[in-house]
Amino acid sequence: MIRAHDVTFAYAARLPGEHPQPVLTGCSLELGSGRALAVMGPTGAGKSTLSYVLAGLAPRHTGGTLSGTISIAGRDLHDGPPEIGSVGLLFQDAATQLFTTTVEDEVAWGLEAMGLAPEEIGRRVEASLTHFELTTVRHRAPWALSGGQQKRLALAALWAMRPGVLLLDEPLGGLDPEGCAEVLAAVDSLREAGTTLLIMTLHPETAHQAGTVALLADGQVSPAMPWKALAKQETALIQTGLLLPRRLWPDLGPRGGDGNAPAIEIKDVHFGYPGEAEVLHGIDLTVRTGQFVALVGRNGAGKSTLVRHLNGLLRPRSGTVSILGQPLAGRAAGTIARQVGFLFQRPEQQLFSPTVRDEIAYGPMRLGLNDVQARVDGVLERFGLQDVADVPPALLGYGAQRTVTLAVLAALATPIVVLDEPTVGLDGRGLAQLLAWLAERREQGVTIVLVTHDLDLAACADRAITLDAGAVIADGPPAAVIGGCA
């Protein structure tokens, strides 16, 4: 079903005078009908690029140069893209492939493009919405869903089309444990139905699902091997930057801070998006200065909505939010940024400058901070971004963009930091960088609010708060709320 031989691909040069750098170099891969293969590789190895090439998107819609031979289900991709409905691609950032006005329209669109009868479209839409537990949000706009719900919706739309080949780029990224189980069950059902599955991933749990795995490094895919054989090579996986076992994490706490003055006070906050039902229902929380708080809960529980009240991006319908003793009502988001640094769930939502250097400098310059150049140079070195300092951040891969947003946050050096799913898209090397920075912030007494589905990370906080359906249902020591560190 998938045959690629001696494939070399390079995007166009990022800067004038620069030579294109091949992402894939003599890459070969074969996968038989109904088989599953996980391709593992660190951030920047070319996993997403390989999926674009196999889906017929690159270079047709991305630009760049391609050589070698590629065929999908017997069709030579040099002759044209795959037939409609024959290949499904789940993007790493699922939100980028959603474009219709409602959830059910998103699932129906591909079926309509295939020319199916209305009755069949209706049956498949209903089955897909039910399978991925999206019936209650069927009339909502895709952009109004949580990141995890968007991932499930994109997969639901693909699942409904019953493609012969399915390419999944980090299918579990940003999902809660229940969502992960749903996606893995869907993958199993597709395998049983004879779908050929190629899964791009950083994570061993995802690779384990495929049973067979290959490594992508230096632009080439290694021969496939049983998952059990690769799992025995932990030392090599650590050295290549893929893994960072829990035992190698720095000390993140707990430290306490219960007796300190409040850093964040949320009193009886209610909120709903325009034209939507209420999302937050009377939230009451106090976070003490220097506390490390993990906010956990299912996709769609309201976690991202809640933390966006902390930097003024959202304002409550009723209730109050105070930062360091000052109410946020009437204050511009720009002034709040002096006290609260914010890392978005999707890094591209906060990247807009022409270069990485400009991106990092923008906040300190706007806030009139001292030693802007020194701050920029320091974080470029701290996060290993010197080589891309003059590159537009929009041209970087997902993992590199995540590193840039973390560098932006570090340059501001705010007394409070809020991070929304910061581990999504990070390999072992990126995770080590994030954890080291968090450990430094802890030592400096910075207040940290972390939204995460990584329960190992949440378990290392001083305090865990579970949100469900817009309400706090548990609040206390992580060991009591989520069961303790693994």
N, C-alpha and C positions, 0 to 999 in steps of 0.2 A: 504493500500500500504506500509506503514511503521509501523512496530510493534517491539518495544524494551521493554523487561521486565527485571527488576532487573540487569541491565548491570553495571558491574564494570570493569574499565580498568586502567592499570598503565603502563607507559613506563618503560624500564629498568633503573636501577639506573644510575644517571649521573656521579657519582664519586665512586671509589673503596671504599667498606665498607659502602656505603650509602644504605639505604633501599628504594625500589621503593615507590613512593608516588602516590596513586590512583588519577587520574584526574576525573574519573566518579565513583560514589559510589552508587550502587542500583538505577541507573537511569532508568526510564520508560517513554515511549512515544508511542502514537498511532496517526496516521494521515491517514484519509480515502482517497480514490481515488478522485482526482480532487480538493482536499482541499489545502489550503495554511496556513502555520504557520510560524511566526517569533519567533526565540529563541534569547532573549536578555540576555546579561551578560557582566560584566566588563572584561577588559583584564585579561587573565590568567584563566578565569572561565572554559574553556574547550570546547568552541564552535567549534573551528577547529577540535579538537580531536573527538568530537561527529560526525562531518561530515565525518571524515576518517573512523570511525567505521562503520557508516551506509553505506558508499560506498564500504566497504569490503577491504579497504586499511590497516586498523589497526586491529590486529597486523600483518597481512600477510606481509606487506612491511615496517612496522615501528618498528617491534619488540614490546616487552611488553607482558602483560598477559591480557586475556579477559575472563570474565565469564558472565552468563546470556543468554537470548535468543533474537535473532534478526532475523527478516524475512523482506524481501523486495519483494513486489509483490508475496507473497506466497512462496518465496524461502528462505530456512533456510541458513543463511550465514556461519554457521558452516560446512555446506556440500560443500561450495565452493563460489567463488565470484559471484556477480550478473552477469546475462547474458549480453554479449556485447550489448551496446546500450540501456539497460533498465534503467540505472542510470547514470545521468550526475553530475559531481562535478566541480564547479567553485571555484578554490583555492582563498584564500585571496590575495595572491601575484600571479596574473595570469601569470606572466612571467615564473614561475617555471613549468608550464604545457605546454609551447610552445616549440617545438623542431624541426619542419621541416624547410625547406629552404625558403619557400615563404608563404605569407598570404593565397593564395588560396589552396596550398597544406595542410596547417594546417586544413582548413575547410573540405577538402576532405578526410583526413586520417581516421577519425572515420567512415565515410560512407563506405570507402573501407574495413575497418575491419568488418563492418556489412555484407559485401558481396552484396551490392546493385549493380544493373546494371549500367554501365557507363552513360547511358542517364539520369537515375535518379540522379546519383551523380552530373552530370553537372547542372541539374536543381536546385538541392538543394544548391549547392555551389553558383550559381548565385543569387538565392533568398536570401541567408544568407548574402552575401557580400553587396547586395543592401540594405537589411533591416538594417544593422548596419553601412552603409555608409563607406564601406571599399573597394569599387571598384577601387578607385584611387590609392590605395596602394597594390593592389592584387599581384604584382610581387616583393614587397619588402620583405626582411627578417624580421620575427617577432621581432628579437632582435633590429632591427633598428627603431622600432616604439616607440612612447611615451608610458609612463605608462598607460595612459587612453586608448590609441588605443589597447594596449595589452589586457587590460581588455575586451574591446569590441570584440576583435578577439577570445579570449577564450570562451566568451559567444556565439559568432556566430557559433563556431565549435560545441558547445553543442546543440544550437538551431536547427542546421541542422539535428542532429541525432534524433530529436523528442523523447527524452527519456520519459518514463512513470513517472519517479521520477527525480526531479532536486534539487540538494543540492547547495545552493548559499552561499558562505562564504564572507560576506561583499561585495556584488555586486556593491555598489556605491563608494567604496573607490578609491580615486584618479581621479574621473571623473569630468569633467566640468559640469555646469548646463545642457547644451544641451545633453551631454553624459548620464547624469543621467536620463533625460527625455526619451532618446532612450531605455535605459535598462529597465526602469519602464514600458514603452510601450511594450517591448518584454516580460516582465514578465506577463503583462496583457493578451497578446495574447496566451501565454503558458497556463495560467489558463483557458482561454476560450476554448482552445483545449483539456482540461481535464488533463493536466499535474499536478501531485502532487508536490507541492513546499514547501521545508523547507529552510528558510532563516535565516542564522546566522548573527547577527548584533549587533553593539553597539548603533546604531542611531535610534531615534524615527521615522524619516522620512521613513526609510526603513521598520520598523516594521508596520507603518501605512499602507503601501501598502498591507501587508498580511491581515490586518483586524483582525486577531486573533494572540495573542502573549502569550508566556510562558517565564519565567525567569529561567536561569541556574545559580545556586548558590550552593556551597558546594557539587558539583558533581551530583546534581539532578535537574531535570526539573520540574518546578511547573505545576499545572493544567493550561490548556489553558484558556484564558479570552479574551473578546473583547478588542480591542485596546483602545477604549474610557474609559474603566474601569481603565486600567493601566495609561493612560495619566493623570488621576486625582490624581495619587500618586506621584507627582513631588518631594515632600520632601523626600520620601523614595528612589526614584531613585537618588537623589543627595547624600544622605547618603551612598548608596551602591557604589558610585563612577561611576555610569553610566552617569549622566548628569552634566553639568556645564552651567547653563543658562547665557546668555549674561550679565545680570545684576550683576552677581557675578565675572565678569572678573576684573583683576587689571587695573589700568590706564596705557595705552600703548601710549598715545599721543593724538593729534600731538604735536611735540616739535619744528619743524622748522629745523634750521640748514642751511638755504639758504645762509647765508653770510659766511659760513665756507669755508676753502680750500677744493678742490676736494679730495675725497677718491678714487673714481673710475672714469676713463675717457675712454670712448669707442668711437673711431673715425672711421667712414666709414668701419665697420667690415663686411666682407663677409666670409661665411663659407659653406662648403658642405662636407659630409662624402665621403670617397673614393668610386668611382663608382656610386655616387648618385648625384642628382640634387642639386643645391645650396639651403641651408636651411635658412641662414641669408642673408639679402639683404641690405647692407649699413646701419648698426645700428650706430646711434650717440646718446650717453647718457653721462651725467655727474651726479654723485651722490656725494653730499657734505658730509663732515665728520659729523658724528652724525645723519644723516638722516635715517629714517626708510622707505624703499621703498618696496611696494608690486608689484610683477610682475604677472599679470593675463592674461588670454586668453584661448582659446580652447585647448583641447588636440591636440598635434602635431603642435602647433603654433611656436615652437622653444624656449620655455622658458628654459628648462633644458639645451639645447644646448648652449644658450647664457650664462647662469651663469657658465657653465663649462669652459668658457674662463677666468673667474675671478680668478681661482686658477691654471691655466696653464695646466689643463688636456686636453683642446683643444686649438689649435692655429689657428688664422684666416688665410684664403687664402690671404686676403689682408686687410689693415687697421691696427690699433694699439689699444692695451689695456694697460692702465697704472694704477698702484695701488700706492696710496700715492705719486704721482709725478714721479714714476719710471716705465718706459716701461717694460712689461713682456717679450718682445722678447729677447731670449738668456738666460733667467733665468730658472733654474731648478724648477720644481714644489715643491721640498723640501724646497727651500729657500722662495718661495711664501707663504708656509704654516705658516711662522712666522707672516704674516700679515693678511692672509685670512683663516678663519676656515670654513669648508664646511660640510654640512649635506646632504647626498645623499637621493634621492627619495626612493630608496630601501636600507634599512639599512644593509642587508647582503652583499652589494657590498663593504662595507668598514670595515667589521669585519673579522679578520684573526688570531688573537692571541689565544694561548691555554687557557687563562682565561680572565675573565672580568677585573681583576686587571691589567694584562699585557696589555690588549687592551687600557686601559686608560693611562697607563704609557708610552706606545710606543712613542707617539708624543712628549711629553716633554723631554724624554730621547734623542730621535734623534735630537731634536733641541737644546740640551744642556741647557735647562732651569733650573733655580734654584729650590730647594725644591721640587723635583719630588715626593717624598714620601708624603709630606704634601699636594701637589696638588691632588694626587690620593686618599688619605684618605678623603680629604675634599669633593670631588665630589661623592665618594662612599656614604658618609653620606648624602650629599645634595640631591641625587637622590634615596635614599633608596635601594642601591644596595649591602649593606654589606653581606646579606645572600647568594648572588650569586657571590661574588667576586672571588671565586676560581672555578667557573663553566665555561666551554667553552661557549662563547657567541653564537656559532652556535647551541647550544642545547636549547637556550631560545626561547620563543614564540615571535611573531612579535612585539607586544607591548613592551615587555621587551628589545628586540633588539633595538627598537627605543630609549628607555631610555638610553641604553648604548651608542649609538652614540651621544646623546645629552651630556652625561657626558664626552665623549671624547672631544667634542668641548669645553665644559666648562673648562676642564683642561688646554687647550692651551691658553685661555684668549687672543685671537687675537683682534686687533682693528677693524677688519671687520669680520662679520659672514654672510654666505650665507646659507639659509635653503631651501631645495627643498621639498615641500609638507610635512612639519613636522607634521601636524595634522592627517595624514592618519594612521589609526590603533590605535588611542588614545581614551581611554574612558574619562569620565569626570575628573577622578583623574589625568590621564596622561596629559590632556589638562591644568589642573590647574598648574601642575608642569612646563610645557612648558611656559605658559603665565607669571608665576612668574619670571622665568629665563629671559624671554624677557624684562620684566619690569625692572629688575635689570640692564640688559645691556643698556637699554635706559638711566637710571639714570647715568651710567658711561660714556655716550657719545659714545658708540660703534655704528658703522655704520652697519645697518641691511638691507640685501636684502632678501626678502621672496618671493618664488614662491608658489602660493596657489590658490586653487579653493574655499576656504572658504571666501566668500565675507564679512562676518561679521568681520573676522580678517583683511582682506585687507583694510576695511573701516577705521580701526584705525591707519593706517600708516600716515606718513606725506605726502606721495605722492604715487599715483598708476599709473602704466604704463601698457597699454594693448598691447600685442604682437599678431599679426595675420599674418599667412603665412610668418613668418620670418621678419616682419617689424613692427615698432612702429606705431600704429594707434591712440593712445591716451596717453596723459601724463599730469598729473596735480593733483589737490586735489582729494582725493578719492570721495568726495561728487559729484564732477563733472564727474568723470570717471566711477564710479560704483554705485552712488546713495546714498552714506552715510551709516553710521552704522544702523543696524536693531535695 
